[in-house]
Amino acid sequence: MQFPYARARDTGGMGILDALFGPKAPSLHVAVDEGVGHPVILLHGLASTSATWDMVVPLLRDNHRVISIDLLGFGESPAPAIATYTLEEHVASVERTLRSLGIRGRATLVGHSLGSLIAARYAARNPSLLSHLILVSPPIYLPGEAVLDPLERFQMEAYKKLHSYMRTNRTFTEAAARAASLLVPMKGGLEVTEKNWRAVSLSLEHCIETQTAVTDLAQVRIPVDAIWGTRDPFMAPAGLRLIERMRGVASTKVDGADHVIREKFAEEIARLVNNPSPPTTPIRVVKERA
């Protein structure tokens, strides 16, 4: 099987990494591989590491084989100088890594933020390997012309402009990440550094700004749960409303939760792992604790 990468005009249609290294994608760092039972694979988001799942892993490892991976260019995974961090590169690296782990049975795949976009493409490409897909805080952004409501269209364009500004202004983005990391309870849950800057900026451009999440989800043949917090600043209402209405997708909103996976959010993710929602379930809202 070939591993598609970003297309390069000077390689006759071959991907850059394919042209130099052949069909092998880089193998990723497996930060957690614990427990026995139904396999659960965890993919973190942009500017993060497997530390994203620090509050989720303890809730699952007693009854599941829990596997948490650092994505290409993040944490302890390789960051090839020639990588362009397209969705294809990220997915190919995840595919190679998971094949090496000898996973038995169909797994549950859980992706957070950027990881949810990677997970959606992986699920579309590998339907026989998965039994359940969970998208945590999926940043679903649509083309402006596809959004009818003027306010929502303005909001969608504002997200894109912010992302463009972030990836072209490294000093601002690093400073903002340092400030925001003080509010993140896990070390490594949010970091933008010289080491991961290329992965952050190019993944933002090639996976989030120019994403294919909706068309990928339309090809997924397994149950899908989408879950996000009502106080998440990165969620676009128009994009979320679209996937809420897609066949096979059930939605859960966690009242009061933001983009970071804190205790209550972690509990709801674990609940969905153990009890996938029927595809026709109405949108579920988890109320904030008093």
C-alpha positions as CSV (number, residue, x, y, z in Angstrom):
1,M,0.0,0.0,0.0
2,Q,1.3,3.4,-0.9
3,F,1.2,6.3,1.6
4,P,0.1,9.5,-0.2
5,Y,1.7,12.8,0.8
6,A,1.6,16.4,-0.3
7,R,1.8,16.6,-4.0
8,A,5.0,18.2,-5.4
9,R,5.2,19.4,-9.0
10,D,8.8,18.5,-9.3
11,T,8.3,14.8,-8.4
12,G,6.0,13.8,-11.2
13,G,2.9,13.5,-8.9
14,M,4.8,11.6,-6.2
15,G,4.6,12.9,-2.6
16,I,7.8,14.6,-1.3
17,L,8.4,12.0,1.4
18,D,7.6,9.2,-1.1
19,A,10.1,10.6,-3.6
20,L,12.9,10.6,-1.0
21,F,12.1,7.7,1.3
22,G,9.9,5.5,-0.7
23,P,6.4,4.4,0.5
24,K,7.3,4.5,4.2
25,A,5.8,7.2,6.4
26,P,7.6,8.1,9.6
27,S,6.7,6.0,12.6
28,L,5.3,8.0,15.5
29,H,6.1,8.0,19.2
30,V,3.7,5.9,21.2
31,A,3.4,7.7,24.5
32,V,0.9,5.3,26.1
33,D,0.1,1.7,25.5
34,E,-1.5,0.4,28.6
35,G,-4.3,-2.0,29.6
36,V,-5.9,-5.0,28.0
37,G,-9.2,-5.2,26.2
38,H,-11.0,-3.3,23.5
39,P,-8.4,-1.0,21.8
40,V,-8.8,2.7,22.1
41,I,-6.5,5.0,20.1
42,L,-6.1,8.7,21.1
43,L,-4.9,11.4,18.8
44,H,-4.2,14.9,20.3
45,G,-4.7,18.3,18.7
46,L,-2.6,21.2,17.4
47,A,0.3,22.5,19.5
48,S,-0.1,19.7,21.9
49,T,1.1,16.2,22.8
50,S,-0.3,13.0,24.2
51,A,-0.5,14.9,27.5
52,T,-3.9,16.0,26.2
53,W,-5.3,12.7,27.4
54,D,-3.8,12.7,30.9
55,M,-7.3,12.8,32.5
56,V,-8.8,10.3,30.0
57,V,-6.3,7.4,30.1
58,P,-6.9,6.5,33.8
59,L,-10.6,6.2,33.1
60,L,-10.1,3.7,30.4
61,R,-7.0,1.5,31.0
62,D,-8.7,-0.9,33.5
63,N,-11.0,-2.2,30.7
64,H,-9.3,-1.2,27.4
65,R,-6.0,-1.3,25.7
66,V,-5.3,2.5,25.6
67,I,-2.9,3.8,23.0
68,S,-1.9,7.5,22.9
69,I,0.3,8.8,20.0
70,D,2.3,12.0,19.5
71,L,1.4,13.2,16.0
72,L,4.0,14.0,13.4
73,G,6.1,16.9,14.4
74,F,4.7,17.0,18.0
75,G,5.9,15.7,21.3
76,E,8.6,13.0,20.9
77,S,7.5,12.0,17.3
78,P,9.8,12.8,14.4
79,A,9.6,16.1,12.6
80,P,11.2,15.5,9.2
81,A,12.6,18.7,7.7
82,I,10.9,17.9,4.4
83,A,7.5,17.3,5.9
84,T,4.7,19.6,4.8
85,Y,2.3,18.4,7.4
86,T,-0.7,17.8,5.1
87,L,-3.6,15.6,6.3
88,E,-2.2,12.8,4.1
89,E,1.2,12.9,5.8
90,H,-0.4,12.9,9.3
91,V,-2.7,10.0,8.4
92,A,0.0,7.9,6.7
93,S,2.2,8.2,9.8
94,V,-0.7,7.2,12.1
95,E,-1.4,4.2,9.8
96,R,2.2,3.0,9.8
97,T,2.4,3.4,13.6
98,L,-0.8,1.5,14.3
99,R,0.1,-1.3,12.0
100,S,3.3,-1.9,14.0
101,L,1.4,-2.3,17.3
102,G,-0.4,-5.5,16.5
103,I,-3.8,-4.3,17.4
104,R,-6.4,-7.0,17.6
105,G,-10.0,-6.3,16.8
106,R,-11.7,-3.2,15.6
107,A,-10.7,-0.2,17.6
108,T,-12.3,3.0,18.9
109,L,-10.5,6.0,17.4
110,V,-10.7,9.3,19.4
111,G,-9.3,12.6,18.0
112,H,-9.1,16.0,19.7
113,S,-9.2,19.2,17.6
114,L,-6.6,18.7,14.8
115,G,-6.6,15.0,15.8
116,S,-10.3,14.8,15.1
117,L,-9.7,15.9,11.5
118,I,-6.9,13.3,11.1
119,A,-9.2,10.7,12.8
120,A,-12.0,11.4,10.3
121,R,-9.7,10.8,7.3
122,Y,-8.2,7.7,8.9
123,A,-11.7,6.3,9.5
124,A,-12.8,7.0,6.0
125,R,-9.7,5.2,4.6
126,N,-9.7,2.3,7.0
127,P,-13.3,1.3,7.7
128,S,-12.5,-2.4,8.5
129,L,-10.1,-1.4,11.3
130,L,-12.5,0.7,13.5
131,S,-15.8,0.1,15.3
132,H,-16.4,3.7,16.6
133,L,-15.1,7.2,15.9
134,I,-15.2,10.0,18.5
135,L,-14.5,13.6,17.4
136,V,-13.6,15.8,20.4
137,S,-13.8,19.5,19.8
138,P,-13.7,19.2,16.0
139,P,-12.9,22.5,14.3
140,I,-15.3,22.3,11.4
141,Y,-14.8,25.3,9.2
142,L,-16.8,25.8,6.0
143,P,-16.2,28.1,3.0
144,G,-17.7,31.5,3.6
145,E,-20.0,31.2,0.7
146,A,-21.5,28.0,2.1
147,V,-22.7,29.8,5.2
148,L,-26.1,31.6,4.8
149,D,-26.4,33.5,8.0
150,P,-24.4,36.8,7.7
151,L,-23.2,36.7,11.3
152,E,-22.1,33.1,11.1
153,R,-20.4,33.8,7.8
154,F,-18.5,36.7,9.4
155,Q,-17.5,34.5,12.3
156,M,-16.3,31.7,10.0
157,E,-14.1,34.2,8.1
158,A,-12.8,35.6,11.4
159,Y,-11.6,32.2,12.4
160,K,-9.7,31.8,9.1
161,K,-8.1,35.2,9.4
162,L,-7.1,34.5,13.0
163,H,-5.5,31.2,11.9
164,S,-3.7,32.9,9.0
165,Y,-2.4,35.6,11.4
166,M,-1.2,33.0,13.9
167,R,0.8,31.0,11.4
168,T,2.4,34.0,9.9
169,N,3.3,35.7,13.2
170,R,5.3,33.3,15.2
171,T,6.2,35.7,18.0
172,F,2.6,36.5,18.7
173,T,1.6,32.8,18.6
174,E,4.4,31.7,20.9
175,A,3.5,34.4,23.4
176,A,-0.2,33.6,23.3
177,A,0.5,29.9,23.7
178,R,2.7,30.6,26.7
179,A,0.0,32.6,28.4
180,A,-2.8,30.1,27.6
181,S,-0.7,27.2,28.8
182,L,-0.9,28.6,32.3
183,L,-4.6,27.6,32.3
184,V,-4.0,24.1,31.0
185,P,-3.8,21.5,33.8
186,M,-1.4,19.1,32.1
187,K,2.2,19.7,31.2
188,G,2.6,19.6,27.4
189,G,-1.0,20.1,26.8
190,L,-0.3,23.3,24.9
191,E,3.1,24.4,23.6
192,V,4.4,26.3,20.6
193,T,8.2,26.3,20.5
194,E,11.0,26.4,18.0
195,K,10.9,22.6,17.9
196,N,7.3,22.3,16.8
197,W,6.7,25.6,15.0
198,R,6.8,24.1,11.5
199,A,4.4,21.4,12.5
200,V,2.1,23.9,14.1
201,S,2.0,26.5,11.3
202,L,1.9,24.0,8.4
203,S,-0.7,21.7,10.1
204,L,-2.8,24.8,10.7
205,E,-2.6,25.8,7.0
206,H,-2.8,22.4,5.4
207,C,-5.2,20.5,7.7
208,I,-7.4,23.1,9.5
209,E,-7.7,26.0,7.2
210,T,-8.0,23.8,4.1
211,Q,-9.8,20.9,5.6
212,T,-11.9,18.1,4.2
213,A,-13.6,17.0,7.4
214,V,-17.2,17.1,6.1
215,T,-16.5,15.0,3.0
216,D,-14.3,12.6,5.0
217,L,-17.2,12.1,7.5
218,A,-19.6,11.5,4.7
219,Q,-17.5,8.4,3.8
220,V,-17.2,7.0,7.3
221,R,-19.3,3.8,7.7
222,I,-19.1,3.4,11.5
223,P,-20.9,5.1,14.4
224,V,-19.6,8.6,15.0
225,D,-19.9,10.6,18.3
226,A,-19.0,14.3,18.2
227,I,-18.5,16.0,21.6
228,W,-17.5,19.6,22.4
229,G,-17.7,22.2,25.2
230,T,-20.2,25.0,25.1
231,R,-17.5,27.5,26.0
232,D,-15.0,26.3,23.4
233,P,-13.8,29.5,21.5
234,F,-12.7,27.4,18.5
235,M,-16.1,26.0,17.6
236,A,-17.9,27.4,14.6
237,P,-21.7,27.0,15.0
238,A,-22.3,26.6,11.3
239,G,-19.8,23.8,11.0
240,L,-21.1,22.0,14.1
241,R,-24.7,22.3,12.9
242,L,-23.7,20.6,9.7
243,I,-22.1,17.6,11.2
244,E,-24.9,17.3,13.9
245,R,-27.3,16.6,11.0
246,M,-25.1,14.1,9.2
247,R,-26.1,10.5,8.9
248,G,-24.5,8.3,11.6
249,V,-23.3,11.2,13.8
250,A,-24.5,11.7,17.4
251,S,-23.6,14.9,19.2
252,T,-22.9,15.7,22.9
253,K,-22.4,19.2,24.3
254,V,-20.6,19.5,27.6
255,D,-22.0,22.6,29.4
256,G,-19.3,24.9,30.6
257,A,-16.4,23.0,29.1
258,D,-13.8,24.7,26.9
259,H,-11.3,23.4,24.4
260,V,-9.1,21.7,27.1
261,I,-10.0,18.2,28.2
262,R,-10.6,18.7,31.9
263,E,-12.2,16.3,34.4
264,K,-15.8,16.5,33.4
265,F,-14.9,16.5,29.7
266,A,-12.7,13.4,30.3
267,E,-15.6,11.6,32.0
268,E,-17.9,12.2,29.1
269,I,-15.3,11.0,26.6
270,A,-14.8,7.8,28.6
271,R,-18.6,7.4,28.7
272,L,-18.8,7.6,25.0
273,V,-16.0,5.1,24.6
274,N,-17.9,2.6,26.8
275,N,-21.3,3.4,25.4
276,P,-21.4,4.7,21.8
277,S,-24.4,6.7,21.0
278,P,-27.0,5.4,18.6
279,P,-26.7,7.5,15.4
280,T,-30.3,8.8,15.7
281,T,-29.8,10.0,19.3
282,P,-30.9,13.7,19.8
283,I,-28.2,16.2,20.7
284,R,-27.2,15.6,24.3
285,V,-26.3,18.4,26.7
286,V,-24.3,17.6,29.8
287,K,-25.2,20.3,32.4
288,E,-22.5,22.1,34.3
289,R,-22.1,21.0,37.9
290,A,-23.4,23.3,40.6
